[in-house]
Amino acid sequence: MNATAPRFEQEVKILKDSFPVEDIWLLEAQGEDFLEASQNLIVIVPEDAESHLLEKKMQSALGTDGKSLDVFAFPLSAIERIPRPLMVKMALSRGRNIYRR
């Protein structure tokens, strides 16, 4: 499935063409103190990818400023395990899936 939100077509294309991406979720901030950007891309990568290293590379590739758009990468197991990391839980519950491989 490939359902890209029109606003993020460019960002999704860069991420999927440059990195091993499984899913991308759009999470819009709703007053949370820990989310500095108003829009956040939660990127799910394969388990064997080093998500913490890819996250920095993804931010650099998109030229995110951390204020209007930020990127967070998580391994696939973050979706499958319970309890889920807070950012993943928020993306799944009130975010929007904008890309699925």
N, C-alpha and C positions, 0 to 999 in steps of 0.2 A: 504494500500500500504506500502510496506517495501522495499525501494530502498536505500541501504546503500552504500556510497562510500567506496571502499576497504580500503583506508588509515585510515578510521575512524570506522571500524567495532567494534573494542574493545571499543572505547569511546561511541559509540551509544549503544552497549550492556549494558555497565555499567549504562548509563543514563536511558534507557528504563526499565531496570530491577529494578532500585533503586528509580525512581522518576515517578510522573505522567506526562508523556511526550506526547504531541500531535504531534508536528513537531520539526524537527531539521534542521536548515539551516546552510550551510557553507558559511561564508563571509570572503574572503581573502582581507587583507589590500592592498590598492593601494595608499599609500602615505598620508593617513589621519593622522593628528596629534593626534586625540583622540583615535585611535586604536593602542595600544602598541604592541599587538601580530600580527604576520603575518597571522595567521589563527584563526578565531573566530567562535565559535558555538553559534548560536542564537537559544535558546530552548524555544518553546512555550508550556506553561503549562495550565491546566484548570483554569478557571476564579476564582474558590474558593481556589486555591492553593496560598500560599504566595510566589510569584515569587522572591521577594527580599531576602527572607530567603533561598529559595531553591537554588538560584544562588550561594551563598557561599558554601552550602553543595555539590553542583555539582562540583564546582571548587576543593574542597577538595577531593571528591571521585575520580576525574580524576588526581589529583596531578598536576594541571596546574601551570606553572611558570609565566603566564601572559606575556611572551615574545614570545614564539613560538606558544602557544595555549591559548586561553582564552574562557570563557563561560559567556554568558549573558542570563538571563531568563526573559521572558515577559509573561503576561497573554494573553489568547486567544483573548480578546477584542482588543489587540494592533494591530492585523491583520485586524480586522473588522472595526475599527473606522477611521475616517478621521478628522484631520490629524493623520497620524501614527507617532510613535516615529522614529527618524532618523535611528537608527540601524535596525529597522524592515523594514522600507522603503528601505534601502540599500540592505538588505538580499533578499527582494522580487524582487527588480529590477535587481540586478546583482549577487546575491548569487546563491547557488545551494541547492535545497531541498535534503537532504541525508537520511531523515527518515520521514515517515508519518504513523501515527497509523491508 
